[in-house]
């Protein structure tokens, strides 16, 4: 019961980050708001996780992952917040990211398109169309912002898929720390031209308390707590909690900002929720128990996946994305074999199920968890962050 309450707390933190980030964008340029949040988040992660060792050979790949999932995602996310309500983002990002991941995997032939999965994708797509048709006539900025939220979800999906090879070789905590640091550095460079426009002396205690909250709790601490919960109850149950994020996000947007979505948008959100949930549950059905001798997985499929029911690309294909050598596949096979023989801590296997999201607005793939954040043999584990 305590772990389940912990999961609810994590989802509440992630959901609240949409409204809190929107408030920050109201005080400073969106580039600065994104940089400050992830600068604080990276520093907290470095302190909490004590700067884990990163092999030099893996540094470029981890940095590249940070460019996609932290920099790319949040550059679009904070720009979207400056144009559209946080309420829209709290629905679009958590629901669209896993659907995008499944759709891409189907197109690449890595996941079979069953009738149930096709129905789920169709419901999610129809829900998205209905949601956008329900946008109140308030000018073009809200529509553009919502499209940017979709772009952010696509970045999160790419972050999820590309993170799988790294998670088979490195602890999720290590990838999270340094991907976040790399992304925060890039966000800082993006923010440099806007820093001169900030009236720093006029920023009151409320602004800095909000930034401290965003960086320390939804961006950093929530992922540490989430990983602990995954290790206790498993990735499947942890992932099921992700669907609480829109509820908390909409509630916080209404209470703190006075935002809401239209009735038609609510219908679209419901269809998106059902479609995303169906594909997440199907990921569990598609994955069987870990075989006694996992060696064949080294050539047939990746041993772990990431984020909210997201399917995994085959090891040779995902390795090719990062220009991995054949030795990487061998290392992956050794990693899976060691996990099956019990020579690695159980929490490592759980952590490898997801990097960020989801708030899906976070420094971990799939938690966020990625959100930041799926073991192909145990079902899904997180957008949005």
N, C-alpha and C positions, 0 to 999 in steps of 0.2 A: 504493500500500500504506500509506503514512504517513497519508493522509487517512482510509482505512478504519479504521485503528487509532485515529485521533482520534475518529471516530464511535462506536466501541466504548467509548472512554473517556467520552464524553459520556453515552451510555446508562447506563454504570455509575454515573456521578455522579447522574443522575436516579433510577435505581433505588435507590441508597443513601439518597436523601432520605426515603423512606418510613420506614425504620427510625430514622434520625437524628431525624426530626420526632416520631416516637412517643416516643423517649427524652426529648426536650425537654418533651413534654406530661406526662411522669411527674414532672418537676421543678417546673414552673410551670403555672398555669391555661392551658387551651388558647388562650384569647384572647391572652394575653401571649406565648405561644410563637409564634403566627402573626405577631403584630406585630413581635417582635424579628427574626424571620427576614427579613421583607420590608423592615423598616427598614434592616437591614444590606445587603440585596440592592439596594435603591434607591440607597443611598449609593455602593455599588461601581459600579453602572451609570452613575451620574452622573459618577464619576471616570473610568471606562474610556472611556465614550462622550462625555465632555466636554460634557455638557448641550447637546445639539443644539438648534437653533432650532425652536420650534413656533409656527406662525402663530396669532395670537390667535383667529381665526375657528374654528379647529379645536379649540381647547382644551376647550370643553364636550363635544365628541364623544369626544375621547380620555379625558377624565375619566370620562364615562359608561361607556366601554369598560372602564376600570379598576375601576369599581364592580361590573361583571358578572364579569369574568375574574380579577381579583386579590382584591377584597374578598369578593364573593359566593362564589366558588370556595373560597377559603381559610378563610372563616368556617365553611363546611360541612365542609371537609376536616379542619381541626384539631379540630372538635367530634367528627367521626367517629373520629378517632384516639384520642380520650379514651374511646371506647366500644367500639371493635373493634380487632382486631390490624392492624398495618401490613401483614402478609402479605395480608389480604383487600383492602386498598386498592390494593396494588401490582398486583393482578389486575383489580379492578373498574374503576378509573379509566382506565388506558390502553386497555382493551378496549371499555368502554362509550361513551367520548366519541366516537370516530369513528362507531360504529354509530348513536348518537343523532343525529349530524349528518346522516348519510345518510337516516335514517328521517324526520326533519323535512323535509328537502329533497324527499323522495318525496311526503310529505303535501301540501307546498306546490306540487307539480307542477313543480318545477325540475329534477328528475331522473327519467328514465323507469324504471319498475319492470320490468326485464327478468327473465326466469326465473332467471338466475344470481344477480342481485342479491337477488331474493326468497328464493332458497335461502340466501344468505349471511346475510340478516337473520333468517331463521327459525332457522338454526343458532346465531346469536349469542343470540337470544331464548331458545331451548331451553337453551343453555349457561348463561345467566343463571339460569333457573329451577332447573336442576340444581345450580348453585353454591350458591344460597340454600337449597335443600333439604338440601344437605350440611353446613350449618353445625352444628357440635356443639352439643348441648344444654347451653349455658352461661348460660342466662338470656336475657332480652329485650335486653340492652344490645348484644350483638354484632349481632343482627339489625337493631336500630335504627341502629347505626353503619354497617353495610353499606348500608342504605337511604340514609343521608346521603352515603356515597361515591357512590351513584348520582346523588343530587342535585347533588353537586359536578361529576360528569361532565356532567350536563345544563347546568350553568353554563358549563362549558368549551366545550360545543357551541355555546351561544348566543354566547359570546365569539368563537368561530371564525367564525360566520356574520356577525355584526355587524361584525367587523373588516375584512371585504373592501372596503367602500367607502373606508375610511381608507387601506388599504394601496395603493390605486390612486393616491392623491394624495400620500402621505407616505412617507418611508423607514421601514422596519420598526424600525430602531434608535430613531428619534424617538418613534414610537408606544409602543414598549416602555418607554423610560425614563419617560415622563410618565404612562402608564397604571399602571405599577408605583408611581410616587410617589403618585398619587391613591389607589390601592388601599391602599397602606401607611398613608396618612393616615387613611383610614376604619377600617382595622384598629386603628390607635392609639386612635381614639375609642371603638371597641368594647371595647378592653382597659382603658380608664381605671378602670371600677369594680373590676376584678380586680387592679389594681396594688397595692392596699393589702394584698391577701392574700399577696403574694410576700414570702418571707423572704430578702431580697437578700443579707444577710450570710452566709447558709448555702449560697449557690450557689457551688460550687467551680470550680476551673480547668477541669474536664472539661465542665461545662455551658457555659461561655463559649467554650471551644474548639469545642464542637459547634455553638454558634450562629454562630461565625465561619465554620466550615466550610459550614453550610447557606446562610448569606447570600452568601458570596463565591464558592463553587464551584457547587453545583447550581442556585442561584437566579440568579446573575449570569454568572459566567465561562463556564459550560457553554453558555449561549446565544450568547455571542460566538464560541466555538469552533464551535458548530453552524452558525452563519451562514457562517463561513469554509468549512466542509465543504460546505455547500449550493452555495456559489459554485464549488467545485472539481469536485464529482461530480454536481451536479444534484439537484433535489428528490426525484425518484423513488427513487434509491438511498438518499438520506438518510432518507426516510420508512420504507423497508424496515427500517432499523436500529431503528425504534421498538419493534418486537416483541421486542427484547432486554430492554426495561425490566422486564416482569414477571419474567423469569428472574433479573435482578440484584436486583430488589426482594425476591423470595422468598428468595434466597440470603442477602441481608443480614439480613432479618428472622429467618431461622433461626440464623445465626451470631451476630448481635449481641443478639437478644432471645429466642432459643429458641422462636420462633413457627413454626407450620406450618399447612398447610391439610389437610383430611381427603381421603381418596382420592376420595370422591364430588365434593368441590369441585374436585379436580384434573381429573376428567372434564369437569365444567362449564367450567372454565377453558380446557381444550383446545378444546371446541366454540366458546366465545366467541372464541378466538384464530383459529380457522379462518374463522368468520363475518366477523370484522373484517378479516382479511387478504383475503378474497375481495372485499369491498366496496372496500378500498383499491386493489387491483389493477384492479378494474373502472373506477375513476376514471381510471386511465391509459388504458384501452381506449376510454373515452367521449370522450377529448380528442384532437383531431387536431393537426397542426402549425399553427404560427402563420401565418395568411394573409398574403400579401404586402401587402395593404391592409387593415389591421385596423379601419378606420372603422366597419363595420357592428356591431362588438362594442359600440360605445358605446350602442346601443339594444337589442341582442339579449341580451347577457350581459356579466357583469363580466369584465374582462380578467385578473384574478388571483383565486385562491382561497387558502384557508388550511387548514393542519393536516391531516395524516394522511389523505389521500384524501378530504377533505371537499369536497363539491360547492359551487358558488357560486350564490348567489341572483342573479337578473337585476338589472341595474344599477338599473332604475327602482324595483324593489321594495326592494332593500337601501338605496337612497338614501332611500326613503320612511320606512324604519325610523328613520333619524336625522334626518328632516325636512329632507333635503338639497334644495337648490334645483336648478333645471335646469342651472345653471352647473356643478354638481358633475359631472353626466354629461358635459358638454363637457370639463371638466378631465380626466376619466377617459379620454376618447377621445384627448386630446392626449398623456396619459401613455403609453398603449399605442402610439400612433403614433411617439412619440419613441423608445420602447424598440425598436420594430421597425426604425427607421432608424439605430439605434446611437448616438443622441445622449445616452443615459444610460449610466452604468457598468453593466457586466454584473452586478456584485454586487448592484445595486439590485433587479434582476429576481429574483435568487435570494432576496434578503432578503424581498421582497414575497410570497414563496410561503408564509411562515408566520410568525406572531408568536410564542410560548411554546411551551404543555405541558408533550413530553411525558414525562419523569416526569409530565407533564400537571399538575404541581403547581407552576406557575411563573408568571412575570409575562408570558408571551408567548402570544398566541392561537395556537391550533393548534400552537408550537414545537415558554411554556412556551412550542411550539412547538409553544408552543404549541405542549403543547406545545406549543411554543409555539408554527401553525405550518404553497395549492396553486395553482400557476399553471394555469389552466384549459386552457392550450394545451400544457403540458409534463407534466402529471401531478401527482400529489400530492407534497407535500414532507415535523408533531409533536404532550397529554396528553397532564406531566401531568406539561406539564408538564406 
